[in-house]
């Protein structure tokens, strides 16, 4: 299925990031809540989560869609580390894991200060090997995307896991519900979505930006952008520093200065996205029950 004319252009700069003749393609449908897309360039495949159905799916251009892992422990967000291994956030086990080359699973984080994490949501790996992840409570709010439970952490934090020691530090502790996150191309800025407005209208649907100090600490907290018409969830950054984020039935593209450049309309509510394809210029979008793709002239940053 394709959709005609999916673009909304608010700034001329957006025209140089899109292919005017490209159309949104539906690659797969049949999920309950599609999330966490991650591209494997060496395998020419896309992996993503179907959280309520307890499975991870795999798409290849020639082979279509197959189940990659089931049960998935209600896995949500994924990334790859600098060695190409899959790093995943799991709601059921309330942990961050790494899938080794032989398929075994290593637990990277499941507790902070002796108490269980809430429900790790999304994750990114910096070039120094440190693992940064968000820990909202979505996976323990009900039995739909995890197992209902009371949070053991007093706050909903963003964490950094040290690659050498394995120590975990809370780098931000004042989010309503921290969600998607991504580094700028030079890794000097970390963007983090706050999706608390999904359950509490008093929270603004915003993306915050932080300066990264010494690869360990965050400073200069500021609001990077407000996402109108939806809740910011997953996000990615292209090689020019533009931020592409989910928000309602659209992908929103913000320039590094926070100006909304344009949107790509999607038939369903968007949860997350990632750049992939042989040239990293194909935007893969998870949206409620389906996965979509569209070609752009922008290229994704931070691909292992």
N, C-alpha and C positions, 0 to 999 in steps of 0.2 A: 504494500500500500504506500502511496506517496501523497504528499501534501503540496499544493501549489502555493507559491509566493509566501514562504514562511517568515520573511524578514520584516522587522521594523527598524528603520534607520533614524536615529536621533542626532547623530553627529557624523559629518562626512568621513571621519576616520574609519568608521565601521565598514564603509564600502570597500576599503582596501583589505579587509580581513575576511570577506565572504566571497563566494563564487556565485554571481548573480543567477546563473542558470542551474545551480545545484538545487536539488530538492531533498526534502526529508524522507528517508526510507525507513520503513518499519522492518526490522530484521527478525523480530520474534515477538510473539504475544502468548499469554497464558500464565504469567506470574501473578502472585497476589500482591507483592510489593517488591519491585526490582530495585536493587541498590548496589553500590560498591563496585562499579566497573573498573577493571584493570587490564591493560593491554600487554601481551607478551609478544614483543617484536620477533624474538628468535623462534617462536612457534607459530607466528602469524595467527594468533587467536586472542579472543576477548573472553575474560572470565567475569562473572558477576553473581551477586547473591539474589535469591528469591527467599527473603527472610522468613515469612510465615510458613512457607512450604518446606522449610528446613533443608534447603538444597542450594548448591552452587552449580551454575550452568556454564557451558563453554560453547562459543561460536567460532567457526572458522569459515572463511569465504567459500571454500569448496565442500565442506562437510556438514554445514548447517549447525544445528544445536544438539548437544548431548549433555547428559548430567555429568558433572565433574566430581561432585562429592555429595553424598546424602547418607546419613544426616549430616548437617553442617554445623550443628550447635548454634543455630540461629545466627550464623555469620552475617556481618553487615559490611563495613568498609574494608578495602584491601589496598595494598600497594606492593611494590617489589623493593627488596633491599639492594644494595650496591653490588651484591653477588648474584642478583637475579632471582632470589628466593621469594616466595609468596609470604607476605606478612598480613595477618588477618585479625579483625576485631570480632569477638564472639560474645553474643548476648547470653547464651545459656550458661556458659562456664564463667562469664564475666572476666575474660582474660584476653590478652594479645598473644598470638601464637605465630610461629614461623614454620612453614612447610619445608623440610629439608629436601635435598636432591633425591633421596631414596623414598620420599613420601612420608617419612616419620614426622611427627609434630613436636616442636620444642616450645615450651611455655616461656614467653619473654616477660610477661607481667600479669599478675592476677591479684596483687594486694599492694596497698600503700599504707605505711605505718601500722602494719599488722592487721588491717581491716580489708575486707574484700572491696574490689573496685565496684562501681555502679554497673555499667554495661558499656564497655569500650565501643566506640562508634566509628571513628575514622582515624586514619593513620598515614603518616608520611615519613620517609627516611631521608635524612640529610646526607650530604656527601661525606661527612666524617663518620657515618655509620650510626649516628644517634637516631633513636626512634621517638617520634613525637606523636601523641595520640590524645583524642578527646574522650571524655568519660561522662556523658549525660546519663539520665535515668530511664531513657525510653525503653530499654530492654527489660526493665523490672517493673514497669507500670502495670502490665497485665500479662496474661499468658499467651498473647497473640504473637509477639515477636521475641519471646523469651519466657522466663518464669517469674511470675509476680513475687516481689520481695520488698522488704524495707531496705532503703539504702543504709550502708554502714559508713559511708563517707559523709561528712557534714556539708560538704560543698561539691559542686560539679566542676571538675578541674580539667586542665590541660597539663599533660605530663611529658617529661623528657626522660628517656631511658638511655643511660650511658652505655656505649658499646663495649667499653673495656671492663668496667666493674659490674655492670648490670644494675647499678643503683637507679632508683626512680625518684625524680624531683617534680613537685608540683610547680609549674612555671606561671600559671594563672589560676586564680581560685574564685573569681567573682562573676563567672558567667551564669546566665540563667540556664541554658542548655548548650554547651559548646558542641559543635558539630563538624562540618567539613573544615579542612585546613590545607594550606599550601604555601610553600616558600616562593618568594620572588626568584627570578632566574639567577641572581647572584647570591641568593640566600641571606641577604641582609634584612629582609622583611618577612615576617610570618603573618599571613592572613588567616583569620579564624571566624567562621560563621557562628552566630548565636541564633538558634532556632526556637528559643523559648516561647515566641509568639504563637507557636503551633498549639499551645495549651493555655497560654496566658496573654491576653491582648494588651496587657500593660507593658509587656516587653517589646521594644522596637525590633523589627526584622532587619538586623544590621550585620555587617561584616566589620570586624575590628582589625586593625593593623598594629603590629608591634615591631620595633627594631630588635634585631638579634645581636646580642653582645657576647663576644667570645664563643659563639656557637653553643652557649649554655643558658644565658639569661635573656629575658624579654624586658624591653623598656619602651618609653614613649607611647603608651597606649593611646590610640585615637580611633574614632569612627571613620572607617574608610568609605563606606557606602551604606545607604538604606535601600533595601530591595522592596520596591512597591509591587503590589499585586500578588504576593506570595511570601513563603517562608524560605530564607536562605538555608540551604542544606549542603550538598557537596559542591566543591569548587576546584578549578584548575587554573594554572597560569600558563600563558604562551611565552614564546621566546622573546617577545617585545615587552613583557611585563603586564600585559592586559589580563584582567581577572575575569574568568568565565564562571558563572555560578547558576545554580538552580534557583527557582523562585516561582511557584505556581506553575501554570501551563506554559512555561517559557524558559529558555536559557538567556541570561542577562550578561552582557559584556561591558565591563568597566575598564576605562583607561587607567594607567598607573596614577593619574591625578584624581581618580575617583569619579570622573565624569561618565555617565551612562552613555555608551556609544550606540548600542542597539540591542535588539532581542531577536532570538529565533523562536518563533511560536511552535509549540508542540501540542498535540491533541489531548495529552493527559498531564497530570501534575508531575513535574520533574523532581526526581530525588537526587540524581548525581550525574556525573559526566566524566569523560576522560578523552584525551587525544590518543590516536593510534593510527594503524595502517603503516605501510612501508616508509612513508615520508612524514609520519606523525601529523598529517594534515586532515585526518578524518576524525570528526567529533562524534564519539559514541555517547548516547544519552539513555539513562535508565529513567523510566517514567511510568509509575504505577504498575500496570500489567505488562508493559512492553519495553523493548529496547529499540532505539532509533539510531540512525547515523546520517551525517551530512558532511560533505567535503567543504573545507575552508581553505583560505590562503594562509591563515595562521597555523603555526606549528607549536605543538605542546612542548613545554620545558620539562626538565627533570625526568627524563626517561632513561632507565638503566641500560 
